[in-house]
Amino acid sequence: MLRSLLLACLFGNIVKAQQLVLIGGGLTDGNTDVWNKVVELAGGRGVAKIGIFTTASADPADSATYYLDMFVNTYGAASAVHIPVTETSNNANDQEIADLIRQQTGFFFGGGDQLRVTKALKNLDGSDTLALLTLKQVFQDGAVVGGTSAGTACMGSTFMITSGRPYDSLVYGSYSGGPDPVYPDDLTYDENGGLGLLNGYIPDTHFSERGREARLIRLLQDTKNAVGGVTKGFGVDEDTALVIYNVGSNEEIGEVIGASGGVFFVDVSRLVSLPSETVDYSDIVTTFLTSGDTINLQTGEVTFAPWKTPLKGDEYYDNALSSKDILSSMVDAEWRYIAKRLFDNTFDDSVLSTSRERNPVQFTVKMDRINGNAYGGYLTDGTFIVSYTDLFVAIYESAFSRASRTEKIIKHVHKKN
């Protein structure tokens, strides 16, 4: 082993760590944990050189000004420079852009629309532009890549989510080809994928706040058997980051940082789907991790933060709560709250909640903690947070809906972009 390591050093064959900092959107100026992590992984204060991609933004120049100021003047990067590639700039194959990318030790992708990013950094035939090829090479050589909102959603190699409300995704399913303005609430995705820096997962953002758990589950189930499909996905909450170390290796470790939310993980490989006009799912395995927790993204092994303790036997509430808006049509982060309350109660092992929407279908979401494990702990501001593994979920049409509905669900016909 030592001899192999010495030989690798002599011949320059050591694979450098590849690291991602994936933020769920809504990154606040004062989230020092997240901003500092990007700077740290890019070399540290006074050393880091950050390349800013505001390709997703409707106003790239204005967005760039903000990030340049934050990284240099607030968080101490040695330099920050705008990488001026947009969907209309037609310069992603220019050598000077590639040279500019090579000079950086880290990169940050701002929010907006993830389709703008892929349109700008991929050629019309779907191949990588020179800019993207160079970014991947620098990333492989050890430069960190971070992103927020659309800048996270575009990082995967498999199908990239482009639009959709959770309720509509359960009713009408998913559609390839990107958004259709005739049906703006439908779940759509780009079958050509994102930038390809992360394999094996579909990422989503603004997650708990917008109740996107059902949306991610539906897309994974619809596409898992397609060419390039996967069974696993994660959703990052706002002002929260999933830091992924050793990307692509057997020791690919994700760490949750940021105090405001967490990261939801789901695996549909064991999902049971019964015949239905909409969905009738069971055995959906979910995990939710918060600040300080880590997960091996290859094996799924979770390590809770050492300052958290088991909830079992020390629950705060007597009973769980149900929700009449589990898909967060009107109330933010209902799924997250109901799951937390389920694990933090003494007597109830399962809970039934329903969607607020009833037309044309009302859905029931059942959560079951029997096989689960939960830990909790206090943040420095006194907030109590809960993490859990192996919460089993079922989603199906409610008994009220099945009994009262007379019309068939008519699937939408999308025009290909």
N, C-alpha and C positions, 0 to 999 in steps of 0.2 A: 504494500500500500504506500509506504513512505517512498520507495523507489519510484513508483508511478507518479507520485506527486512531484518529486524532484525533476523527473523527466519532463513533466508537463510544464513546470516552471522554466526549465531550460529552453524548451521549444515553443513556449508561448501558447500552449493549448488549453490553459485553464479557462473554463467558462465563467464569465463574470456574472454576478447576480443581476437579474432583471426584476425591476420593481415598479409597481403601479400604485397610485394613490387615487382611488375612485370615490368621488364625492357625490352625494345624492341631490345636489342643488341647494339653493338657499344658503350658500356659504357666507357667514357673517364676517365682517372685518376683524372682529375680536376673537375669532376661533383660533387661538394661538397653537393649539395642538395640531390642527390640520395644516395651517400655513407653514409652521415651523418644520413639520415633517417633510413637506416637499423640498424646502430649502436644505434641510439636513441630508436627505438622500441624494441631493444634487451636489453635495460637497460641503455644505455648512455655510454659516454666515461669513461674508467676506470672500467666499470662494465660489459659491454656486453661480452658474450662468444659465439663466432661464429663458428658453425660447417660448414665446407666447403665440398660440394659435387661437384666434378669435373667429375662425372660419364659420362657426355655427351661428354667429350673431347677425342680426339684421343691420347692425351698425358696427362693423369690425374695428374701425379706427377708434371710435369712442370707447368700446370695450377694452381695447388694447391699452389705452391710456390709463384706465383704472388698474389693470393687472400690473403694468409696468411700475406704477407708483406703489402698489401694495408690496410687491416682492422686494423692491430695492429700498424704498424709504421707510417702510414699516417693518419688514421682516429680514432686512439685512443681506439680501443676495448681492453678490459683487456686481452683477449686471442683469438686465433683462432686456430682451429685444423682441420686437414684433416680427413674426414670420408672416409676411403679407400674402398669404395664399387664400383666395376666396373662390366661390363657385363661378365667378365671372372674370377672375384675374388671368386665367390661362397661362400661368407661369409655374405650375407644379412640376414641369419637366425641365425647368431652367437650371443650369449649372450653378448660378449664383445663389439660388434658393437652397440647393443641396449643400453648397459650401457653408452657408449661414447656419444650417441645421447641424453640420458637423462641429461647429465651434461651441455648441452648448453642452452643458452637463445635465440639464433637465429640461422638461417641457411641461406646459400646462395648456389644456384645451378648455376654453370657456364655454358657457351655455348658449342655448338658442335652439337650432333645429339640426339634429344629427344628420339629416339627409344632405344638408349643405356641406358637411365635412366629407362625406363619402363621394359626393359629386365632384368636389374640388381635388381630392387626393387620390382618386382612381380615374384611370382612363376610360373612354367610352366603352371599350371592350371588357371592362371589369378588372383589368390588370392594374398593378400598382404603378403610380407615377414615380418619377425619379425622387421627388420629395418624400414620398411614403417609403420607398425602398431605403433611402438614406436614414430616415427616422428609425426604421426597424433595425438597421445596422448599428446605429448609435445606441439604441435601446439594448440590443444584444451585448454591446460593449460596456454596459453598466449605467447609462443615463436613465434617470427616473422619468416616468411619464405620469402626469396627473391630469385629472379632468373633473369637471363638475357638470351635473345635469346632462345635457346633450354630449358634453365632453366625456362622460362616463358611458352613456348609452351606445356610443360609436366604437367602443374598444374591442368588442367581441369579434370572433371569426365566424360565428354561426349567425342565424337569422337575427336581424336588428329590429327591435320594436320601433314603430314610427308614429303610431297614434292609437287612441282607443280608450273608452270608458269601461270600467270593470263590468258594469251591468250589461252593457251592449255586447261585451265579449262573451258573456255566458249565454245570451239569447241567440246571437247571430254567428258566433264563431270568429275565426281569424281569416284574413285575406292577404295574399301576397301582392306585391307591386306597389306598396306605399299607400299614402292617404288618398281617399277619394272624396272630393269636396261635396259630392251629393250625399255621402254618409259620413260626416266628420267624426261621429262618435264610435264608429266601428273599429275593432282591433285590426290594425294593419302592420305589416312588417316588410322589410326589404330582404328578399330571399338571397341576395348577393352578399349579405353580411356587412359587418363593420370593417374597421381597419385591420383586424386580425392580430392584435397584440395579446389577446386573452382567449384561450381555448377551453371548451368543455362546459361553458356556462352562458346563459343569456342574461345580461345585466339590465336592470331597470332602475329608475330614479324617482325622486319625489314620492317615495314609496308608501310608507304608512300613512302619511298625511293625506294622500289622495286615494287611499284604499285600493292599491293596485295588486293585492295578493291574488285575487281571482283572475285578473287579466294575465298575469304571468303564468299561472297554472294552466289556463286555457291554451295559451300559445305553446307552451311546452308539450302539452298533451296532443295538440293538433299536428305538431311538426316533428315529434320525436322519432318517427319512423321514416321521415323523409331523408334524402341524401343530405348529409351535413347536420341532421337534427341531433339534439342532445336532450337528456332527461333532467338536467339540473339548471337552476337559475338562482339569481339573488337580486334583491331589491334594497337599495341604500336609501335611508331616510335623509331628510334635509339637514344640513349643517353637521353631517356625519360622514365619516370616510371609512372605506375598507382599504387598508394598506396590504398589498399582496407582495410578499417577498419570494424570491426564487421562482419567478413565473415560469411555468412549463416544466419544472423539475418534480421529482417525487416528494420533495420537501417544499411544495408550494403552500405557504402559510399565509392565511388572511388574518389580519388583526383589526379590530374595530376601535376607532378613535373618535373623539368628539362626544360631548355630554348630552346632546339634545335628543338623540334617537338611537337607532340600532340598524342592524342588517338582517333581513329575512332571507332564509335559504329554503329552497323546496326541491324535492326529488320526486318525479312522477314515475320512476321506474317500476314501482309496486302499485301504482294507481289502478283501481278497478273501475272500468267504465261500462255501465249498462245501457242498453238501447234507450234513446230519448231524443225528442225533437230538439232539446236544448242540451243540458248536461245532467248526468246522474253519476257522480264521481264519489268514490270512497278510497280509503287507504292512501291519502295524500300525506306524505311525511314532511313536516316542516320544523324549522329551527329558527330561533331568533336570538341574536347575540348583541350585546351592548358593550360599552366602553371597557377596554382591557381584555376582552375575550379573544381567543384565537381559534382557528379552525384549519385543519389540513384539507386543502381543497381537492386533493387526490383521494384521500381515504374517508373524509368526513369526520375525523376524530376532533372533538371539541375539548378545549381547555378553558375553563372559566377563570376569570381574573382572581388572583389569590386573596383579594380583600372581600370577595363575595362568599356567602355561606348558603348551604342547602335550605330551601324553603320547606321541604317536607317535615312536618312536625312542628314547624314554627310559623304557620300561616297567620296572616293578620285578620282576614275576614272569615266569617262563618260560612258564607255561601258565595257561589259565583254569580255573575250578572249576565243577562242576555241583552241583545241589542235588536232594535227594529230598524237599524240603518247600518248593517254590518259591512256594506260595500262603500260606506262613507260618501253617500250622495249629498248629505247636508252636514254631517259631523265628521271632522277630521280624525283620522287614526283610530277608528272604532275597533277594527280587527285587532290592532296592537293592544288596546286597552282591555278588551274582552279576554284575550288570551292571557294577558298578565294577571287579570283578576281570577281567572280559572285556576292558575297555578298557586295563587296566593290565598286560596280559600280552604277551609278544613273539610267540608262535607261533600261537595259536588265534584265528581270525576268527569262530567261532561256537561255541555251547555249547548242549547239550540238558539240560534239567532236568525233573523230574516232580513232580506233586502227591503229598503223603504219602497222601492218601485214595485208595482203590481201589474202594470200594463205593458206588455201582454202576459208577463210571467212574474211571479214572486218566487224568490229562491230562499232556501233554508241552508244555513251553514252550521254543521255540527262539529264541535271541537271536543276531543277526547284526550285526557292527560294520562290515562292508565299506564302507557308505556313511556311516559315522559320523565324528564328530570329538569328541575329548575333551581337556579341560584339567584340570590339577590344581594344588593349592597347599597350603601349610601355614598353619593357623590359628595364632594367637599361643600357644596351649597345646601346639603341636607336632603336632596332629592333621592328617593328610593327607586332603584331601577331593577328590572327583572330580566333574566336571560333564561332560555329554555331549549331543550332538544326534544325531538321525537313527539311533537304534538301531532296527533293524527286528525285529519280533517276530511269531512265529506261535504259535498255540495250537490244539491238536488232541488228539483221543483217542489215547492211546498204543497202540502195536502190541500190547502185552500185553493191554490192555483190549479192543481190538477182537477179538482172537483168543479171549478167554475169556468174554466177556459173551454171555449167551443171552437175557436178558430185555430187553424194550423199556423205554425211559424213559417213565414216566407223568407227564405234567405235572400240577402241582397246580392245584386249583380254589380260587380266592380269593373270599371274600365281600367285596363292596364296602362300605367304611365309610360 
